[in-house]
Amino acid sequence: MEELPSTHKDPLIEFLHKTIKIAVKFLAMLMTLVIIWGIGDVLYVLYQRLMQPPVFLLSISDILATFGAFLAVLIAIEIFINITIYIRNDVLPVKLVVATALMAISRKVIIFDFKELTPMYIFATATVVFALGITYWLILMKEKK
């Protein structure tokens, strides 16, 4: 069943559905630009870190900053995939959305600076990771039935 059918008995609703479909396609184009921009950012961050003395050596914080830039691009690609699946099927892919959220929170955890964070912030993040993990597992269990 389509969430936004192209035809509807009410002309206003039909117009609004078509408008939303156009908006989603526009978002897909914008996300493509964000991905390209993000790749440029990854290259810039990597170049900048490699050119700082000692040249061609990366510290742990440099590696984490590079990972963060990489993961940001991967998250943007996941969001693009969510958008394109929605365009094709008119259905929001819940499993993929939860997986994208897991990737985003994982990026956050990877680039944590534990010297700057409070224990409550770390605990709250762990709770979100746990909740998303349980949610993803429940979705997988439902699919197996």
C-alpha distance (Angstrom), angle and dihedral (degrees) to the residues before:
residue distance angle dihedral
M1 . . .
E2 3.78 . .
E3 3.78 117.5 .
L4 3.81 90.6 -155.5
P5 3.82 107.7 29.4
S6 3.81 116.3 -161.7
T7 3.78 91.1 -134.2
H8 3.76 125.7 48.0
K9 3.79 133.8 165.0
D10 3.81 90.4 -121.4
P11 3.84 110.0 68.5
L12 3.82 92.1 -152.4
I13 3.81 92.8 54.3
E14 3.81 89.8 46.4
F15 3.83 90.0 51.8
L16 3.81 91.5 47.9
H17 3.83 92.1 49.6
K18 3.81 91.0 51.2
T19 3.82 90.0 47.4
I20 3.79 91.5 52.3
K21 3.82 91.0 48.7
I22 3.81 89.5 53.3
A23 3.82 90.0 48.0
V24 3.82 90.9 51.8
K25 3.82 90.8 51.3
F26 3.80 89.1 49.8
L27 3.82 89.2 51.4
A28 3.81 89.0 52.6
M29 3.81 90.0 54.2
L30 3.80 91.3 48.1
M31 3.80 91.3 48.4
T32 3.81 89.2 53.6
L33 3.80 88.5 56.0
V34 3.81 90.5 47.9
I35 3.82 90.1 52.1
I36 3.79 92.0 50.7
W37 3.82 90.2 46.3
G38 3.81 89.2 48.6
I39 3.80 92.0 52.9
G40 3.79 88.2 52.4
D41 3.81 88.6 50.4
V42 3.82 91.4 51.1
L43 3.80 90.1 51.7
Y44 3.81 91.7 46.7
V45 3.81 93.9 47.8
L46 3.80 91.7 47.5
Y47 3.81 92.5 47.0
Q48 3.80 92.0 46.5
R49 3.82 92.9 49.9
L50 3.81 93.9 45.3
M51 3.81 93.5 50.4
Q52 3.80 95.5 53.2
P53 3.80 114.9 96.7
P54 2.95 122.5 -61.6
V55 3.80 84.0 48.3
F56 3.82 118.2 -136.3
L57 3.81 93.1 10.7
L58 3.77 122.9 108.9
S59 3.77 125.8 -154.6
I60 3.80 121.0 -145.7
S61 3.82 90.8 -99.1
D62 3.82 89.5 50.8
I63 3.79 90.6 51.8
L64 3.81 91.2 48.3
A65 3.81 91.1 49.5
T66 3.81 89.2 50.8
F67 3.81 91.2 48.0
G68 3.78 89.2 50.4
A69 3.80 91.5 53.3
F70 3.83 91.4 47.0
L71 3.79 92.9 48.8
A72 3.80 91.9 48.0
V73 3.82 88.7 58.3
L74 3.80 91.5 46.3
I75 3.81 90.1 51.2
A76 3.81 89.7 50.4
I77 3.82 88.8 51.8
E78 3.81 90.2 50.8
I79 3.80 90.3 50.9
F80 3.82 89.2 49.3
I81 3.82 89.2 52.2
N82 3.83 89.3 50.5
I83 3.80 89.5 52.4
T84 3.81 94.7 47.5
I85 3.81 92.5 47.7
Y86 3.79 88.0 50.9
I87 3.82 90.9 50.0
R88 3.82 91.9 50.5
N89 3.79 99.3 42.0
D90 3.81 106.3 21.0
V91 3.81 86.3 -132.7
L92 3.78 126.8 108.6
P93 3.84 109.1 -122.9
V94 3.81 98.8 -131.7
K95 3.82 94.9 -175.2
L96 3.81 91.1 53.5
V97 3.81 92.0 45.5
V98 3.82 90.5 53.5
A99 3.82 90.3 45.9
T100 3.81 89.2 51.4
A101 3.80 90.3 50.3
L102 3.82 89.4 50.2
M103 3.80 89.6 51.6
A104 3.80 91.7 48.7
I105 3.80 94.1 50.3
S106 3.81 89.6 44.1
R107 3.80 88.7 55.5
K108 3.78 88.1 52.9
V109 3.80 91.8 51.1
I110 3.81 93.0 47.1
I111 3.80 92.7 55.0
F112 3.82 95.9 41.7
D113 3.78 114.3 137.5
F114 3.79 99.1 -151.3
K115 3.81 91.7 -166.7
E116 3.81 89.5 65.2
L117 3.82 101.3 40.2
T118 3.76 130.2 88.1
P119 3.80 120.4 -130.7
M120 3.82 89.7 -116.7
Y121 3.83 91.0 56.9
I122 3.80 90.9 50.5
F123 3.81 91.4 47.0
A124 3.81 91.5 48.7
T125 3.80 90.9 50.2
A126 3.81 90.6 48.9
T127 3.81 88.9 51.7
V128 3.81 91.1 52.6
V129 3.81 91.3 48.3
F130 3.81 90.6 49.3
A131 3.81 92.8 47.6
L132 3.80 92.6 48.7
G133 3.80 90.7 46.7
I134 3.81 91.4 52.4
T135 3.81 90.4 45.8
Y136 3.81 91.9 51.2
W137 3.81 90.9 47.3
L138 3.82 91.1 50.2
I139 3.81 90.6 50.9
L140 3.82 89.8 51.0
M141 3.81 91.2 49.2
K142 3.82 91.1 50.3
E143 3.82 90.6 50.7
K144 3.82 91.1 53.7
K145 3.82 91.6 57.7
